[in-house]
């Protein structure tokens, strides 16, 4: 999980602070506090604000895309849910130790995590892209690597973006340059030493906002390297909760509630997308 700047999304969060979403009762509390009933589902977010996905407002209530979606799913499935704030590094241990029941914190699935916990169906996919000078009339197509022949592309080393671009452009005469940091790649893009930089849009948004002469030039097609999927973490032995959450996620996607929640946070739909809905 990387930082997403407040920007317009934070303003939307503050406007929403007076508008509680409906559904099953929700309370905010710290992990480890006694649970009133075994039927209460303790849903964990990271205790560090991650706008626009999860932010704690002045009243003590958590709001944001992740939290709003969780509450909508709880409402559909008639679950009584509580939002619990847990340090990021303690989320999986807290789940395994039964201090919480679900991790709803923009956590990407991975083989390593799946060895310890289980996950629901994906509830959002991060959009991956190429950015470059807005004035460049070239129309790159990442699905057609030949369209990038002769181009110079910067990526941050040891990332899924680097793995994807290197695989996608294998055998194509494109110059892929690896950088220790994304800031170094973006500096070379501004200096004209690169044609494009590739990463997830949510990580490039701050640069694009500060440098309006650059823009998204191409969106990457779906690929397993890029999107293991962002899903809700559940215990491996909690198949009943996993089933209910999956049913709720699918229902919220089908009835357009998902899109309504996404629209609350300006700019977010340019950074994430709704996965294909499971058949009803």
N, C-alpha and C positions, 0 to 999 in steps of 0.2 A: 504494500500500500504506500503510495506516495502522496505528498501534499497537493491539494487542489486549492488554488487561491479563492478568497472570498468573493470579490467582484460582484457582479449583478446577482449571482446566485445567493450570496449572503443577504443581500437586501430582500430577496424573496423569502428567505428563511425568517427574517425578522417580521415581515408582513404576515407570515403564516402563524407567528407565535400566539396570536390571539384566537386562532381557528383550530381547535382540537379536532382531529379526525374521529369519526364515529367508530362503533364496534365494541368488542369485548372490553371490559374494564382494563385499564393500564395504569401502572404505578411506576415511579422511577426510584430505584434504590441501589445500593452498593452490593456487589457480589458477597455472598457469605451471610447476609442477613437471613433470619428465619423466614421460611415460606409459609403463608397462611394455610395453604391447601396443596395437597399433592397434585391437584388438577391444574395448578398454575404453571404455565410454560414460561420459563425464565429465558428471555432472548437477550443475548449479549451484543453490545457494541463496544468498540474500543473507547477507552476513557479519554483519549486525545481527540479533540474535535477534528472531523474530516469533512469539511463542507465541499459540496452540498449534500453529502450522503448521511452525515450524522453530526449534529451540533446541539450542544446543551444551551438553552436560552436562559434568560434571567430568572424565570420562574422555577428553574430546575428541570423542566421538561425537555426531553430529547426530540428533535425533529430532523427532517432531512429525507432524501429519497429512500435510503435503506429502511429507516424507521417508519416512514409513512407506508411503504410497501408491506413491511412486516405487520403493521396494525391492520391493513386492509385484508391480508391473508388470514389473520387471526379472526377478523370479523366474519369472513366468508365461512371459515371452518368452525365458528362458534367456540373458539379457544379463548380462555382467559390468560392474557399474556402480560408479563412485566418486563420492562426494559432495564437491563443491568449493565452498568459500566465496568469494564474489566481492562486492565493493561493489555496491550496488543500481545506481548510475549506470553501472557498468562491465559490467553483465550482457549487454546487447545488443552492445556492442563486442567483448566477449570471445567471444561466440558467432560473430559475423561473422568475427573474426580466427582462429577455430578453436582458441582456447585452451580452450574448453569445447564440449560437444556438445548440451546441452539446458539450458534454463532451467526449473526447477521451483520457482518462488518466488511462488506466488499472484499471478501476473502476469495482469492482464486484457488480453484482446485489444483492439485498436483499429485503425481505418483507418490511423493514422499508423504504428503499429508494424508492421502488415502490409505496409507499403511497404518495410520493411527486412528483416524476418524472417517466417517462417511459423509456424503454430501447429497443434498437435494438436486433436482434438476437445476440447470443454469437459469438465473433470473436476470442477468444482463451480460452483454458482450461488449468489450471495449473496442472502439473503432480505431484501427491502425491506418496510418496514412503516410504520404510523402508531402512535405511542404517545400515551397520554393518561392522565388520572386513572383509577385502577382503579374508583373509586366512580361514574364516569359510566356509566349504564346504556345509553346510546345504542350501537347496533351499526352502525358505519360499514362500508360495503362499497366499496372503491376501484374495483372493477369496475363498480359502479353509482354514478356520480358524483352522482346526485340525492340519495343518502343523506347527502351532505356539504353539501347546500345550507344556507346560513346559518352554516356553521362557519368557524372561523378556524384556519388551518394555517400553521405556521412551517417554513421550509426555509432551508438555507444557500445563498446566492447562488453562481452559477457552478458548480453541481454537477449531476450527472445527476439527482439527486433533485428539484432545482428544475425542471429541464427536463421531467421526467416529470409532476410534480404540476401544473405550469402547463398542459401539454398535456392531461392527463387531465381537468382541471376546467374547461377552456375552455368558456365559455358557461353555466357553472353559477354561481349566485350564492354562491360561497364566497370568503372573503377569504384569499388567499395572501400571506403576508408574507415578504419576503426579509431575511435576516440576514447580516452579514459573517462571523460565526462561528457554529458550532453551539452553543457555550456560551451565546451571547446568546439564541438561540432557546429553549434549555432553561431559562434563567433566567426568560424570559417565560412559559413553560409552567408552571413552579412558582408564579409569581406570579398565575396565573389569567388572564393576558392572551391566552392561546392555548388552543384546544380540543385541538389535536394538534400534534405535530412529526413530520416525515417524514424518514427516512433509512434506510440499511442497518442491520439489527439489530446487526451486529457493532460498529458505531460507537456505538450507543445503549446497549449492554450495561453499560458502566461507570455511566452515569447511572441505569439501572434497578436496578442492584445497590445503589447508594447511596441510592436513593429508592424504597423498596418500595411506596409508595402510587401509583406510576405503573406502567403495564403496556402490553404490546403490545395494541392494540385492533383492528387489521386488518392482514392480509398482502396485499401487492400482487400482482396476477396477473403472470405472466411478460410481459415487454415488452422489445423490442430496445433501447429507450433505457436501461433499467436494467441489463441483462445482456448485454454483448458477449461475456461468457463468460470464465472463468478457465481457462487452458490452458497446455500446455507449449510453450515457445518452441523452435523448431528452425531450422536454416538452410534457406533457400529451395531449395537444391540437394541437400538431404538427405532425399529422399522415402522412401528405404528405412527410415531410422530413424523418420520420422514414421509410416509404415505400421505398424511393429512396436509403437510406443508406443500408437497408436490401438487396435490389436488387443488389447494388454495392458490398457489402460484399460477397454475394453468387457468383457473376460473377467473382470477383478476385480469390476466392477459386477455381472455376471451371477451370479457364484458366491458372492455375499454377503460376500466379503472386504472390499469397500469399507465395508459397514455395520459390520463388526466393527472396522475401523480407526476409523471415525467415533465409535463407542461408547467408544473409549479416552479421549476428550477431553470431559469433562462440559460440557454447555451448547452444544457446537459444533453439534449438529444443530438447534438453534433458530436458528442464524445462517447456516448454509449448507445446501444440499440437493443431492442427487444428480441430475444431468441425466438426461433420458430415455436409456436404453441403446440404442446402435446395434444393429440386427438382427444376429444371429450368422451 
